[in-house]
Amino acid sequence: MDDQLEISETSKEKNQIIVNRKYKFNLRYITNNTKVFKCTEYKTFKTCKSYIVLNDNNKVIKYENKHTHPGKEYDASVSIVKHKMKNEIRKTSIPYDINPKH
């Protein structure tokens, strides 16, 4: 697989995979030590059929690249930046028990 995978998270702090900084995949279910991620556009764009299956070591077992829509570079980049910012905030000590807004 020559595609670039990046791990991010949704606004609800759930795992998300971003492929080639264009396509976002959210975790749909876990079964038999595998995690299945579906394209976030699977309900909107002619039921996009793309999905990714990871094993319990988070290695890609299968990537079905059957997108029925163009990639969303801007949305994917925003997700990546938000994830990196949240991680940096979590690493720093925040005084007075102030929690960052998610």
C-alpha positions in Angstrom: 0.0 0.0 0.0 1.6 3.3 -1.1 -1.0 5.5 0.5 0.0 7.8 3.4 -2.0 7.0 6.5 -2.3 9.4 9.5 -4.0 8.8 12.8 -6.3 11.6 14.0 -9.4 11.7 16.1 -13.0 12.9 15.7 -14.5 15.8 17.6 -15.8 13.1 20.0 -12.2 11.9 20.6 -12.6 8.6 18.7 -9.9 7.2 16.4 -9.9 8.4 12.8 -7.6 7.5 9.9 -6.8 10.0 7.2 -5.5 8.7 3.9 -3.3 10.9 1.6 -4.7 14.0 3.5 -7.9 13.7 1.4 -10.1 10.9 2.8 -11.3 10.4 6.4 -12.3 7.1 7.9 -14.0 6.7 11.3 -14.1 3.5 13.4 -17.3 1.7 12.7 -16.9 -1.6 14.6 -14.4 -4.0 16.2 -14.7 -7.7 15.6 -12.4 -10.8 15.9 -9.4 -8.6 16.8 -9.8 -6.3 13.8 -11.0 -2.7 13.6 -13.1 -1.7 10.6 -13.0 2.0 9.6 -15.5 3.3 7.0 -15.1 6.4 4.8 -16.9 9.4 6.5 -18.8 9.9 3.2 -20.4 6.4 3.2 -23.8 7.9 3.9 -23.7 11.0 1.7 -21.9 10.3 -1.6 -23.7 7.5 -3.3 -22.9 5.2 -0.3 -19.1 5.3 -0.6 -17.8 1.7 -0.4 -14.3 2.5 0.9 -13.1 1.0 4.1 -9.9 0.0 6.0 -9.4 -3.0 8.2 -6.7 -3.0 10.8 -5.4 -5.9 12.9 -5.0 -5.8 16.7 -1.5 -4.3 16.1 -3.0 -1.5 14.0 -1.5 -2.8 10.8 -3.5 -2.5 7.6 -5.0 -5.8 6.6 -7.2 -4.5 3.8 -7.8 -1.1 2.2 -10.7 -1.1 -0.2 -10.2 2.1 -2.2 -13.5 2.5 -3.9 -14.4 6.2 -3.3 -17.4 7.5 -5.1 -16.5 11.2 -4.4 -13.5 13.5 -4.7 -11.2 13.9 -1.7 -11.6 16.7 0.8 -8.1 18.0 1.3 -9.2 21.0 3.4 -11.4 19.0 5.8 -8.7 16.3 6.3 -6.0 18.9 7.0 -8.2 20.7 9.6 -8.7 17.4 11.3 -5.0 16.7 11.4 -4.1 20.1 12.8 -6.9 19.9 15.5 -5.6 16.5 16.5 -2.0 17.8 16.8 -3.1 20.8 18.8 -5.1 18.7 21.2 -2.1 16.4 21.7 0.2 19.3 22.5 -2.3 20.8 25.0 -2.7 17.4 26.7 1.1 17.2 27.0 1.5 20.5 28.8 0.5 21.0 32.4 -2.4 23.4 32.6 -2.6 25.3 35.9 -5.6 25.6 38.2 -7.3 22.4 36.9 -8.5 24.2 33.7 -9.5 21.7 31.1 -9.1 22.7 27.4 -12.4 22.8 25.4 -12.6 19.9 23.0 
